[in-house]
Amino acid sequence: MKATQAYSRVEFKNILFTTDFSPAAAGAIPFTKELVERYGATLYALHVRPPVIDPMTPGTAMRAFEVAARIGDEKHRKELASTFEGVGSEILIEEGDLWSNLAATLEKNDIDLIVMGTRGRSGIRRFLLGSAAEEVFRRAPCPVLTVGPHSLSGPKEGGEFSHILFATDFSPESLAAAPYAVSLAEEYEAHITLLHVIAEPKAGDLVRPPELEASSMHLLRKLIPAEAELWCVPKFAVERGAPAEKILDVAARSKADLIVLGVRQPSGFPGAATHLPIAVAHDVISQAVCPVLTVRG
């Protein structure tokens, strides 16, 4: 890690908003509009519906189903056009598998940010596991801004992020998100807090907690470019405990309105990934009262 990081300004040129027309998806609309207008980006609004006909559909019913599907598609197309009137958008209504359609859209349109809202499952803490949002969250090659079930209804007055929290474990994957956190803070002239969470000390640990905290604080300070003092006064925090719990705690105390995390793709099936960094992101998204930007390392 260099003594002082030098970051190129992050630009979002092509933003994808994906929706199933649920209230949860609608929660991401205000953030989508703000980012599109802020960056002068091209907006793509995507809805993927299941096929209306399967091999078991009687021949006599096919025509009626096809007509109903076309009517429904046109209704959704008009709704999206009305939602983003004045912003300008390309409306995409597709049929079939969500991920295959979304992946094709990402590649064809050079998407550099996905914005989506998602609901939680009652009683299940890691609400994303097994859901459509989980698939996008785990597999998307570009950053994803997820507006979770507890997020506020929209950006603060003026549509600006005023306090950004960036959490890192100093792995290459988590550090991949640092340029986004710093660049967004500069774009919005927002306060930024950099956080590292260390485990509670165990008997026999060679490095004492005070030494580890001092080392972590030093590494956090190295992540901020020298010119950052021109637009903000960064804060640094080292906490002990469970990562997701501490991230949420610091976000609440600092009144963060955006959390930025770097994540890596876990191996194995989703339910087995509970101990990996991506599971921390799951927990944060499911409980945060602000959007969470995840960046694949």
C-alpha positions as MATLAB code, in Angstrom:
seq = 'MKATQAYSRVEFKNILFTTDFSPAAAGAIPFTKELVERYGATLYALHVRPPVIDPMTPGTAMRAFEVAARIGDEKHRKELASTFEGVGSEILIEEGDLWSNLAATLEKNDIDLIVMGTRGRSGIRRFLLGSAAEEVFRRAPCPVLTVGPHSLSGPKEGGEFSHILFATDFSPESLAAAPYAVSLAEEYEAHITLLHVIAEPKAGDLVRPPELEASSMHLLRKLIPAEAELWCVPKFAVERGAPAEKILDVAARSKADLIVLGVRQPSGFPGAATHLPIAVAHDVISQAVCPVLTVRG';
ca = [
       0.000    0.000    0.000;
       1.431    3.368   -1.004;
       2.024    6.012    1.609;
      -0.819    8.074    0.217;
      -3.301    6.642   -2.226;
      -3.847    8.392   -5.575;
      -7.278    7.764   -7.006;
      -8.744    8.561  -10.393;
     -12.118   10.266  -10.252;
     -14.896    7.675  -10.524;
     -17.509    8.395  -13.185;
     -20.809    6.601  -13.681;
     -21.666    6.828  -17.376;
     -24.244    4.067  -17.780;
     -26.534    3.243  -14.864;
     -28.933    0.301  -14.775;
     -32.079    0.393  -12.640;
     -33.701   -3.002  -12.292;
     -37.267   -3.423  -11.051;
     -40.033   -5.935  -10.478;
     -42.472   -3.055   -9.800;
     -42.711   -3.918   -6.120;
     -42.723   -1.210   -3.419;
     -39.230   -2.390   -2.440;
     -37.927   -1.790   -5.962;
     -39.584    1.626   -6.015;
     -37.519    2.600   -2.974;
     -34.443    2.782   -5.200;
     -35.998    5.225   -7.698;
     -35.045    8.492   -5.899;
     -31.424    7.376   -5.590;
     -31.356    6.345   -9.246;
     -32.607    9.748  -10.360;
     -30.116   11.567   -8.164;
     -27.121    9.622   -9.474;
     -28.191    9.857  -13.124;
     -28.635   13.610  -12.882;
     -25.487   14.119  -10.798;
     -23.232   12.284  -13.250;
     -25.104   13.054  -16.466;
     -25.345    9.303  -16.993;
     -27.403    7.320  -19.454;
     -30.143    5.410  -17.627;
     -31.347    1.954  -18.547;
     -34.474    0.745  -16.757;
     -34.858   -3.033  -16.902;
     -37.780   -5.298  -16.045;
     -37.482   -9.050  -16.595;
     -40.678  -11.056  -16.419;
     -41.108  -14.853  -16.441;
     -42.096  -16.498  -19.732;
     -45.851  -16.408  -20.229;
     -45.887  -19.684  -22.139;
     -44.381  -23.018  -21.162;
     -44.342  -26.355  -23.020;
     -47.532  -27.411  -21.230;
     -49.560  -24.401  -22.402;
     -52.463  -25.550  -24.624;
     -52.239  -24.297  -28.179;
     -55.608  -22.588  -27.924;
     -54.418  -20.506  -24.933;
     -51.121  -19.350  -26.404;
     -52.585  -16.475  -28.383;
     -54.475  -15.088  -25.366;
     -51.385  -15.312  -23.150;
     -49.240  -13.579  -25.752;
     -51.730  -10.722  -26.106;
     -51.986  -10.326  -22.319;
     -48.185  -10.273  -22.067;
     -47.897   -7.542  -24.706;
     -50.494   -5.448  -22.905;
     -48.665   -5.905  -19.606;
     -45.324   -5.035  -21.177;
     -46.707   -1.832  -22.649;
     -48.197   -0.866  -19.302;
     -44.838   -1.376  -17.586;
     -43.017    0.480  -20.340;
     -45.281    3.518  -19.908;
     -44.933    3.372  -16.110;
     -41.148    3.431  -16.308;
     -41.158    6.202  -18.911;
     -43.409    8.265  -16.643;
     -41.284    7.522  -13.562;
     -38.128    8.779  -15.226;
     -39.696   11.558  -17.278;
     -37.281   14.430  -17.544;
     -34.320   12.178  -16.776;
     -34.304   10.321  -20.057;
     -34.020    6.573  -20.107;
     -33.987    3.515  -22.298;
     -36.738    1.140  -21.205;
     -35.961   -2.565  -21.455;
     -38.682   -5.185  -20.972;
     -37.319   -8.707  -21.275;
     -38.671  -12.228  -20.821;
     -36.980  -15.196  -19.227;
     -34.241  -15.715  -16.660;
     -33.298  -12.645  -14.628;
     -29.555  -13.117  -14.516;
     -29.029  -14.082  -18.170;
     -31.005  -11.022  -19.311;
     -29.276   -8.741  -16.815;
     -25.807  -10.027  -17.738;
     -26.517   -9.421  -21.417;
     -27.698   -5.887  -20.611;
     -24.577   -5.165  -18.562;
     -22.284   -6.217  -21.388;
     -24.221   -4.668  -24.263;
     -24.583   -1.252  -22.635;
     -21.281   -1.101  -20.737;
     -23.103   -0.638  -17.417;
     -20.891    0.683  -14.615;
     -23.469    0.840  -11.801;
     -26.588   -1.137  -10.891;
     -29.195    0.400   -8.586;
     -31.829   -1.852   -7.074;
     -34.223   -1.984   -4.167;
     -34.953   -5.200   -2.336;
     -37.305   -6.464    0.325;
     -36.347   -8.640    3.262;
     -37.720  -11.989    4.312;
     -39.488  -11.846    7.639;
     -37.504  -13.633   10.295;
     -34.494  -14.315    8.105;
     -31.548  -12.086    8.849;
     -29.669  -12.702    5.600;
     -32.691  -11.830    3.532;
     -30.812  -11.790    0.231;
     -29.866  -15.451    0.258;
     -31.831  -17.331   -2.365;
     -33.582  -14.230   -3.725;
     -33.317  -12.574   -7.129;
     -31.473   -9.688   -5.517;
     -28.987  -12.134   -4.043;
     -28.077  -13.366   -7.513;
     -27.436   -9.843   -8.762;
     -25.536   -8.941   -5.618;
     -23.260  -11.985   -5.819;
     -22.605  -12.078   -9.556;
     -22.603   -8.520  -10.908;
     -19.138   -7.488  -12.135;
     -19.849   -3.780  -11.604;
     -20.699   -1.890   -8.391;
     -24.219   -2.376   -7.021;
     -26.111    0.202   -4.980;
     -28.663   -1.721   -2.933;
     -31.497    0.077   -1.179;
     -32.464   -2.360    1.559;
     -35.749   -2.836    3.400;
     -34.854   -0.420    6.211;
     -33.407    2.356    4.055;
     -34.966    5.765    4.259;
     -37.403    6.729    1.496;
     -34.887    8.699   -0.530;
     -31.813   10.924   -0.537;
     -31.668   13.735    1.965;
     -33.019   17.148    1.075;
     -31.155   18.391   -1.962;
     -30.508   14.817   -3.094;
     -27.010   14.697   -1.719;
     -24.988   12.209    0.276;
     -23.583   14.133    3.220;
     -21.730   11.431    5.183;
     -20.144    8.339    3.668;
     -18.870    5.380    5.681;
     -16.225    3.158    4.091;
     -15.408   -0.072    5.923;
     -12.398   -2.222    5.075;
     -10.563   -5.272    6.363;
      -7.514   -4.233    4.274;
      -7.893   -7.188    1.915;
      -7.369   -6.398   -1.797;
     -11.067   -7.041   -2.368;
     -12.231   -4.556    0.233;
      -9.691   -1.948   -0.843;
     -11.111   -2.055   -4.381;
     -14.017   -0.017   -3.034;
     -11.848    2.747   -1.586;
     -11.647    4.810   -4.809;
     -15.444    4.804   -5.021;
     -15.862    5.967   -1.431;
     -13.289    8.738   -1.795;
     -14.538    9.857   -5.211;
     -18.174    9.968   -4.081;
     -17.186   11.935   -0.999;
     -15.367   14.420   -3.212;
     -18.244   14.630   -5.700;
     -20.746   15.401   -2.944;
     -18.290   17.288   -0.730;
     -19.387   14.838    1.933;
     -17.839   13.871    5.228;
     -16.162   10.477    5.074;
     -15.386    8.029    7.845;
     -12.979    5.141    7.266;
     -13.536    2.125    9.515;
     -11.663   -1.058   10.303;
     -13.078   -3.685   12.655;
     -10.715   -5.995   14.543;
     -11.623   -9.154   16.406;
     -11.796   -9.237   20.158;
      -8.397  -10.291   21.582;
      -7.838  -13.946   22.446;
      -5.487  -15.525   24.929;
      -2.106  -16.108   23.328;
      -2.381  -13.372   20.675;
       1.108  -12.103   19.857;
      -0.022   -8.600   18.928;
      -1.623   -6.620   21.715;
      -4.888   -4.749   20.974;
      -3.397   -1.238   21.399;
      -0.641   -2.073   18.921;
      -3.120   -3.542   16.462;
      -5.389   -0.519   16.761;
      -2.511    1.880   16.174;
      -1.368   -0.083   13.133;
      -4.909   -0.174   11.738;
      -5.349    3.546   12.250;
      -2.091    4.173   10.379;
      -3.272    2.059    7.437;
      -6.619    3.856    7.331;
      -4.938    7.251    7.157;
      -2.850    6.092    4.202;
      -6.019    5.462    2.191;
      -6.908    9.150    1.978;
      -5.129   11.281   -0.650;
      -3.371   14.393    0.567;
      -5.669   16.684   -1.410;
      -8.720   15.374    0.454;
      -8.301   18.140    3.033;
      -9.407   20.573    0.332;
     -12.967   19.245    0.426;
     -13.452   17.383    3.693;
     -11.965   16.443    7.052;
     -11.857   12.635    7.019;
     -12.438   10.677   10.197;
     -10.925    7.329   11.107;
     -12.263    4.647   13.420;
     -11.029    1.280   14.670;
     -13.593   -0.853   16.482;
     -13.492   -4.279   18.114;
     -16.185   -6.892   17.619;
     -18.366   -8.441   14.911;
     -17.820   -6.600   11.597;
     -21.445   -6.167   10.494;
     -22.563   -5.105   13.960;
     -19.809   -2.519   14.267;
     -20.315   -1.175   10.736;
     -23.988   -0.600   11.472;
     -23.167    0.923   14.858;
     -20.665    3.400   13.416;
     -23.055    4.208   10.557;
     -25.762    5.054   13.081;
     -23.469    7.141   15.284;
     -22.063    9.102   12.368;
     -25.484    9.411   10.676;
     -24.051    7.982    7.475;
     -26.357    8.127    4.466;
     -24.195    5.817    2.327;
     -22.105    2.775    3.266;
     -19.400    1.576    0.882;
     -18.016   -1.969    1.079;
     -15.653   -4.038   -1.031;
     -16.622   -7.704   -1.314;
     -15.254  -10.839   -2.916;
     -17.114  -13.655   -4.571;
     -17.489  -16.533   -2.094;
     -17.123  -20.132   -3.152;
     -19.724  -22.808   -2.621;
     -23.475  -22.452   -2.445;
     -24.953  -19.225   -0.980;
     -26.111  -20.697    2.288;
     -22.614  -21.935    3.083;
     -21.037  -18.479    2.846;
     -22.025  -17.235    6.285;
     -18.462  -16.670    7.488;
     -17.155  -14.854    4.413;
     -16.933  -11.093    3.828;
     -19.864  -11.129    1.431;
     -22.027  -12.387    4.311;
     -21.028   -9.271    6.249;
     -22.360   -7.209    3.358;
     -25.593   -9.225    3.480;
     -26.077   -8.375    7.131;
     -25.274   -4.704    6.602;
     -27.678   -4.333    3.666;
     -30.484   -6.114    5.483;
     -30.295   -3.796    8.488;
     -28.852   -0.492    7.286;
     -31.094    2.573    7.199;
     -29.197    3.895    4.183;
     -28.153    2.460    0.811;
     -25.080    0.249    0.574;
     -22.676    0.375   -2.364;
     -20.823   -2.888   -2.868;
     -17.822   -3.128   -5.162;
     -16.537   -6.464   -6.393;
     -12.820   -6.844   -5.733;
];
